[in-house]
């Protein structure tokens, strides 16, 4: 069980004891509490912080912790940010933007992370559904399944929810994201306008060509409109959370039939691509043109000046938060969709064929 869920469970158990107690009494020591609930000192202190904020305990130096049963005090609102637990600049931007925005309204951001698998995502949806300390949820989904859709429907019935960045269950909650079809259509056209006719594709193992996302649909539509097609042999597939694992990249880059340009759905694999291209004796943009979709923060790690379509991530997060705040105020909103365009940042990674 994740630590950010453990302290919530401990809080609920101690809160029940406090509200059912008529007289003030001393709690066991911190060490005894940790042993009883099988949690770390950090987790226990997080739970006690919530109880103290509610006015259900008081801490006295050198004396201990005392239950103070009474009606809980008014607390500030809490918004859960439910997202994958990934250490990347993109996700850091999301957390930082939301915290800064909600702080101006006196709201707290509770970051709830799930591991990159469907079971973990489902577990966090269930816990948020049953957790009464959260007032609303901003949800960045990853895996699409009927089970997750059903859980999201249940969650949205109990608390205001807004999906952002990616949408899984369309029509269930409001959604704020990007004009991904048009962005990727324009990215492919940028390469086509430079004379490229043999364009490769770099995508994650979660992107499925037989069930394409809006990004892939836009890219494929641009090829089709230009009378081109995607050669399956020119697709590089990497594993999102272990990018060192990928398809036969060096073989493709070393082949005489290597594409003259590549489009990447994001920049996660870019550093590996550059290393393997160099190993194969290819240069960007001397031998291969490259374009991707990303954020400024994610591209700052590269010394070279790349061409990419900048995602308006901060705008998407703020607009999603605005919709959620309207829901918290009692407004009944239809399952609105807001999509924002990306902007071309032209570097030197694309050159005419």
N, C-alpha and C positions, 0 to 999 in steps of 0.2 A: 504493500500500500504506500502511496506517495506521501511524503511528509506534509505537503500542503493540504492533504485530506485528513491525515491522522490528527492534527491539532483541532480540526473542526469536529471530529468525532469525540475527542476528549472534552472539548468545550460543551458539546450537547449533553454528554453524560453528567458532567459536573453542574451544568446549568439546571438540569432536572433535579439533582439533589438539592441545590440551593433554593429553588422555587417551591420545593416540597417541605422545606425545613422552616419551622415557625420561630426558632430561636437562633441567635448567633452562636456558632461553635467553631472551634479551631480545626483546620484541616491537617492531615498528616504532613510530614516534612516533604520537601521537594523530592528528595531521593525516594521516599516511600511512595509518593504519587507516581513517579516515573516507573518504579518497579510494579506497581499495581496495574497501570495501564500499558506497560510494556512499550514506552516511548522514550525518546531522548530528552535531555534537559531543555534543549532548544525548542522542541515540539511542545513540551509541557508549558514552558514560559509563554509561548504563543497563545495557547489555550487560556492561560491565566490572564494574559493581557486583554483578551476579549471579555472575560468575566468581570475584570476590573472596570473596563469601559462601560459595561452594563450596570455597574454598581452592585454586583452580586458578591463580590469579595473585597476585602481590604488587606493590604500587606503592611505589616508592622515590623520595623527593624528590630532584630534580635528576639522577636516574639513569635513570628510566624505568619501564617495566612488564615484569615477568618472569613467564614461565610457571613454575609449580611443580607439575609432574605428580605426582599422588598420588591416592589414593582420595578422592572428594569427601567433604567434611565433612557431618555431619548438618545439614540445613536445616529451618527451620520450614515448616509446611504452607502451601500457597497455594490460595486459593479464587478462581476467576474469577467475576466478576459480568458476565454477558453481557446487554447491554441496548441500547436505541436511544441514539444520541448526541444527546440533546436537553437544552438548558439551560432547565430548568423546575424550580420548587420541588419538584414531585412526585418527580422523578428524583433531585434532591439529597437529599431525605429518605431515599430508598432507599440511596444510597451511604453517607451518614453513619451510618444505623442499622446497616448490615451491618459497616462498619469498626469501630464501637464494640463490637459484639457479638463479633466474631471476635478482636479484640485481647485480650479476657479469656481466650481459650484459646491465646494465642500464635500465632494464625494470621494470615496476611496476605491482604488483599483486593487482587486484581488486576482493575481495571476494564477490561473489554474492550467497546468501543463499536462498533456498526455503524451505517452510514448508513441513512436511511429508504428502503431499497429491498431487494427480495428477494435480489438478487445479493450485496449487501454482507453481509446476514445469513447467506447460505449460505457465503460466504467465511470468515467468522469461525467458523462451526460446523466447517468443515473444518480450520482451523488449530488450534483447540482439541482436536480429535480427534487430531491428530498431534503435539501439543506436550506433552512429558513433564515440563515444569516445573509443571504444574497438577495438583492432586490431586482437585479436585471443581469442579462448575460450578453456579451458580444462574443460571437462564436465564429472561429475560423476553422471550417471543416476540412478534412483531408480524405477520408475514405467514404465512399458511397455504397451503402447497402440498405436493404429494406429494414433491417434491424435498427440501424442508426436513424433512418427516417422516422420509424415508429417512436424511438426514444426522443427525438427532437420534437415530434408532435406532442408527446406527453410533457416535455419540458416547457414548451411554449404555452401549454394550457395552464401551467402553474405560475410562470413568471414571464415578464417581457423578454423577448429574445430578438436580436438582430444578427443575421449572418453578414459577414463581410469578407472581402478579398476573393474568396471562392464561395460558390453556392452549391449546396448539395440538394436540399429539399426545396425545390422551387415552389412558390405559392404557399409555403407554410409560415414563413416570417418575412419581414422586410429584408432586403439585401442591398448592400452597397459594394460596388466593385469597379472593374475596369471595362472599357470597350475592347475586350481582348480580341474579338474577331477582326475588327478593323485595324487594330495595332499590328497584328501578325500578318494581315493581308498587306498592309503598307510596308512592313519589313521585308517581306518576300519581293514586293514590287520594287523596293529600293535596290535589291540585288539584280533583279531582272532589268531595271533601267540602266544598270552599269554593264549590260551585255551578257550577264551570266545566264546560262541555259541548263547547266548541270549543277543543281543546288542540293547539298546534303542537309540533313536534319539532326540536331542534337536534342535529345529529350530524356526525361527520367523514366525509370521503370514503372512509375505510376501513371504515365501518359500512354494511353492506349490508342493505337492507330485504328483498331477495329471498332472503337467507341470513342471517337475523338472529342477532345475538349474544344471550347470556343477558340483557343489559341491555334490548335492544330487545324480546325476547320478553316480559319482565316488563311493560314499558310497554304493549305492544299487548294483553296479556292483561287488564290492568286496564281498558283502554278497552272491550274486548269484554264483560267481565263487567258493565260498567255500561251496556251497550247502545249504546256509542259506537263510532266508527270514526275512523281517521286519514285526513284529506284529504291526498293527495299534494302538493297545492298549498301546504300549510301546513308543509312540511318545509324547513328551512334546512340546506344542506350546505356545510360549509367544508372547506378543505384543511388537514390537520393541521399541516403544516410551513410553510404559508404562509396563515395564517388570514385575511389580507386578501382572499384569493380565496374567493368564496362565491357561492351562488346569488342570485336576485333578492330580496334582503332588504328593501331600501327599498320596492320595489314592494309586497311583501307587507305590510309594516308600515303603509304608507300606504293600503292597500285598506280599503274599508268592511267587507270580510269577514275582516279581520285577526283571528286567534284572540285570545281573552281571556286566554290563559295559554300559557306555553311550558315544556316540559321539555327540559333539555340533558343529554346523556350524560356531560358533564364541563364544566369551566368555561373551557376554552381559548378559546372564542369569546365569552365574556361581555363583555369590554371593548368589542369591536367591535359586539356586539349593542346595548349601551347607547348607543354613539355614533350608530348608525344609527336606533335608536328615537327618540332626541332629534331627529335630523334630520327624522324623519317626524312629529314633534310628539307622540310617545307617551312616557309616563313609566312607570317601574316603581316601585311597584306600582299607581300611580294608574289607568293605562289597561291595563297588562298585568301579570299575575302571572308569577313566574319561580321555578323550582326546578331544582337540578342535583345531581350527584354529584361530590364533590371531597374534598380534604384540608384541614385547618385551615391549613396552610402556604400552599397555593395560593389560599385565600380571603383571606388577610391583606392582599393587595395592593389590595383593594377597600375604599374608605371606607364604602360603604353596608353595611347589615346584611342579608345575604341568607339565605334559607332553603335549606339543602342537607342532603344525607345524607353524613355524615363517614365516609370510608373508613378502616378500621383498618390503614393501610399499615405502620406500624412493627411491629405485631403479626404481620402476614403475613410480613414480611421475617425477623423473628426465628424464627418457627415454621418457615419454609422452611429457614433455616440449621440449626435443630435437627435436622430430618430429614436434611439433608446430612451433619451430623456423625455421626449414627447410621450412615449408609451408610459413612462413612470408617472407622468402627470395625469394619466387617465385618458389620454386621447386614444381613440380607436382608429388604428391605421390599417389600410388595406395592405396586402403583401407587396409593398412598393419595391421597385427595382431602380436603383440609381447607378449609372455607369459613367465613369469619367475617362476621357481620352488620355493616352500617353503622348509624350512629346519627343520628336526625333532629336537626339543629340548626335551631331555628325562629327565623328573623329576621323582617324586615318586608317581604319581597319577594312575599308571597302575601297577598291580601286577598279576602274574599268577593265574589263577582260581584255 
